[in-house]
Amino acid sequence: MVLVAVFGVALLIAVLVSGLAARSVLSTSLLFLVAGAVVSDGFLGLIHITPDSELVVVTADLALFAVLFTDGMHVSFPALRRAWKNPARALGLGMPLAFVGMALITHYLVGLDWTTSFLVGAILAPTDPVFASAIVGRKEVPARLRQLLNVESGINDGLALPVVLVFIAMAGPTSGHAEASVGKIVIELVAGLALGIVLPLLVEGLVRLRLLGAEPKLQPLLPLAVGVILYATCHLTHANPYLAAFSAGAVLTSASPDGKHAFEPLGESLAELAKFAALLVFGALLTPELFGDLSLGGYVAVVLGIVLIRPASLLLSLLGTRFTRQEKLAAAWFGPKGFASVVYGLLMLQSGIPHGEEAFTLIAVSIAFSIAAHSSSDVPIARMFDVDDLVGIPDGGDVACPDTGSSRATLPAQNTAGDEEATPPSAATRTAGSPTPTKENTDAGT
């Protein structure tokens, strides 16, 4: 109950300062992280949480699933077919380069063996949709850049998982569900993708039956029911829940645009609450002892991973594209680590592999530093872009959308100028008639 009370107080403070956070480097995400650390054993000792606590695993898992589910709803298949090259570059070249680069500095600076070093690289390679969304939700940012970061962060979690499981199996004796063959990993990925496609289509088919259909006031609960069933089914069948969540959100949007618009306000709020809860719990793990256990070489590796490895890998992957220099620099910097890395790091720790605790310390500190750096830098990064084209747009930044009667954020002309690839509505268009996205709602992983 103490944890619930702390969460309530932190939530109240976050709401009260959200206006200031929207205009400054103050981050509501960082607020929950710090709150968790302050009330943990390392400081006030009000709550007692360890990395092997079920609460840690469940909250991080739920937060990642919820965010991927809602992020999937912002993917437009027609637009993605027209503009797939840039995300493919980031996923096919940038992500492997980050994986290898992080493994190299882990081995040489921290002294871990090669297998464990590559495991750390795989865990820290994916970017997090929660904190990447803090930049993709701002209308100042060009649409193609928002699309790149949104698609990359939504898909790379599922791509990293099989690599993580393979290296856990290679690292040494393991225990529990961490044991997995390559064939089993492939089956889990395919099963997750299949469930994420089939379940939403099945539910949409039921809705279209003459005798069935959702009452308007209950319509927002339909995608929620799909998400709950999908989450439970994935864990019961060991299908990949993250790939299932992202694909289900995308399929729901394509099959039922009206259902997507009805669910958005509820979905975004639930995802934000799950994210804040997970940040509070993860913050409780950040004790002075954990930071003290990391060597100097480990801290150098953490800093290099954030300021060198991710930026260099993505800049290389974007060579030859139509992105401007500002867009490339923004994309290169905004590669935050978050809940995917938390979940995979906990999976590694619970597997009982040799050097697992030392590797988890490096991963946890990397995530903490990344959250602090990236969740507080979206406003300065957004201000890098010329917003003169926004002059004349109402304060809400929305114009009526004639086909649905909803509102859609108007994008600056520079967003698509010189780019032959059409881009989908940005993550800034979250709810009909919503105000211009600000940091308090984009920080929520939407």
Secondary structure, DSSP 4 states (H G I P E B T S, - for coil): -HHHHHHHHHHHHHHHHHHHHTTSS--HHHHHHHHHHHTSTTTT------TT-HHHHHHHHHHHHHHHHHHHTT--HHHHHHS-HHHHHIIIIIHHHHHHHHHHHIIIII---HHHHHHHHHHHSS--HHHHHHHHT-TTS-HHHHHHHHHHHHHHHHHHHHHHHHHHHHHS---GGG---HHHHHHHHHHHHHHHHHHHHHHHHHHTSTT----GGGTTHHHHHHHHHHHHHHHHHT--HHHHHHHHHHHHHHH-HHHHHHHHHHHHHHHHHHHHHHHHHHHHT--HHHHHHS-HHHHHHHHHIIIIIHHHHHHHHTTTSS--HHHHHHHHH-----HHHHHHHHHHHHHT-TTHHHHHHHHHHHHHHHHHHHTTSHHHHHTTS--GGGTTS-TT-EEE-TTTS-EEEPPPGGGTTT--S--PPPTT--STTPPPP-HHHHTT--
